[in-house]
Amino acid sequence: MAAVLTVAARHDDVPTLGGAAPTLVVSVTAEDLASGSGWSHVDGIDTPVPVSVAAHTACAGGIQRVLFDKNGRIVSIGTTDRIFTHHQRRAITLRDRECVIPGCHVRATWCEIHHVQDHAKSGPTHTDNGVALCWFHHRTLHTSGWDIRMNHGTPEIRGPAWWDPARQWRTHHPTREPALVRRI
């Protein structure tokens, strides 16, 4: 269901709020985000959520830093270029064609684009650092035992020990034929 909503939210016919797509706002202190511990807050929800929610939201979406002084005054606003552009997303989708996890055949057009080297750790927003992951595998990647690396712009995947006891790196070979992109 989350994948359906994500794809639908990108559609041109979806309404915007002030010119931007509806946005999930998650706040967290810089210290908690860096340490991976503590709590974050989702705008409109009273109960705090684990900082992992903020980390994943940052992975799948954009980051806008808003700094406040001790009195609550906004003293700085900044953004980062961590979202893959439509052109980059289209190129990654054509290359991967489906979720890069072996055996998962969710079409890349339904997938999220994942930074192989985390953006928060200086990973570039570039096609050589992005892969298609379905909603489930994107959210469970860091706890599932799957590893992904890039080899000259080509995804390589290493499965968990229960899937491959030798834990060998394998080049991603999608099962679908490449699509042609035509502009009319």
N, C-alpha and C positions, 0 to 999 in steps of 0.2 A: 504494500500500500504506500509506503514511504517513497518508493521509486516512482510510482504513478504520480504522486503529488509533486515530486521534484521535476519530472518531465513536464507536467502540466504547468507548473509555475514558470517554466522557461518559454512557454508558448506566447507568441505575439499578441494573442487575443485576451490574455489575462490582464485584468485591471492593475493599475499601478497606484501607489500612494505618493503623491508629490513627485511623480515622474520616476519613481523607483519601484521595483518589485516589492511585495510584502516581505518584511524582514524579521527574522527571529533575533532578538537581542538577548545576548547572554553576557553578564558582567562577571568579572573575576579580577582579583588583584594580580599584578604582574608577578609578585613573589609566588603566589599559589600556582599560577599557570606554569611558571618555570620549574617549580619543584614537583608538580604533578600531584600535589596533595592539597587538601582543604576543600572549600566549597565555592560554588558559583551560583549565580542567581539568574533565572529566566524572567524577563520582563512580563509581569502579569500573573506570576505564580508566587505564592507566599513561601512555599517550602524550598529551602536550598537544595541544590542537586550536586552530585560529586563533580570535582573539577574536570574529570574526564569528559563530561558533557561539554564544557567550554572548549576543551582541547579538540574534541571531534567536530564541534561546530566550526571552529577555526580552520580545521583541515578541509571541511567540505564547503566552506563559504568564505566570505571576505572578513577582513579584520579592519575595524576602525578603532583607533585608540583615542580615547577621550580622557584627558587628565584633569583632575579637579584639585583645587587647593584645599586647605583644611576647613574652609568655610563653605565648600560646595560649589565655588565659582569655577566655571570651565576656563582652564588656562591654556589648553592646547588640544588641537584636533589633528589627527593624522590618519592616513590610510596606507595600505600596502598593496602592491600589485601581485597578489597571490592567487587571483582567480584566472584560470586559463581562458583566453579569448575564444570567441566563437570559431575563429580560424584554427587555433591550436586544438581545440576540442574536436573539430571535424577531422583534422589530420590524425589525431590519436585514435579516434573512433574508426577511421578507415584502416589504420595499421592493426589495431587490436581486434576489431570486429566483434568481440565478445569479452566478457569478464576474463581477465588473464589467469584466474585460478583454474587449474586443470579440472575438467569435468563440469565446470559451471558454464552453461551456454546462454546466459543472459546477454542479449544483444548489447553492444557497446553504446548504442543510442539511448538505452535505458540505464546506463551505468553512470557513476560519478567518476571524475578524473582525480586520481590520487597522486600527490607528490611522493615519488619514491624516496628521495632524500627530503626529509621534512622541511617545509618552508621556514619553520621556526628555527631550524638549524642551518640556515643559509642555503637551503635547496632552491634552485631557480625554478621559476614558472616558465618552463620550456618543454617542448615536445620530447626532448631527450630525458626528461625527468618526470613524465606523466604517464600513467597507465589507467586503463579502464577497469574499475572494480564495481561489481554490483553492490547494492545497498548493504546486504548482509556481510559480504566479505570485506567491504570497506570498514564497517563498524567492528568487525572481529579480528582484523588483520594482526593487531599487536598482541592478541591473546590466543590465537589459533595455531601458531607454530609455522605458518606460511611465511616465507621470506621472498622479497622481490628486489632485484637489482637491475640496473641498465648496463648493457654491454654495447657501446657505440650506438646508442639510440634504440636498441632492441631489448624488450623485456626478457628477463630470465627469472624463473621461479624455482624455489626450492621448497618442497613439501615437508610437512611435519614427519617425525619418525614413524608414526603409525601408518602413514601413507607411503613413505619411501624410507625404509630403514637405513639406506646408504646416504640419504639426504643430498642427492646430486642436484646440481643446477641444471635446469632444462630451459631451452629457448621456447618462448611462447609461439605456438603454431596454431592459429585459429582454424576452426573447422569450416567456416563459411568462406566462400569465394569473395575476393575484394569487390567492393561496390564501385561503380563509376560515379563521379560527381559531374553533373552537367548543369550549367546555368542556361536558362532559356530566356 
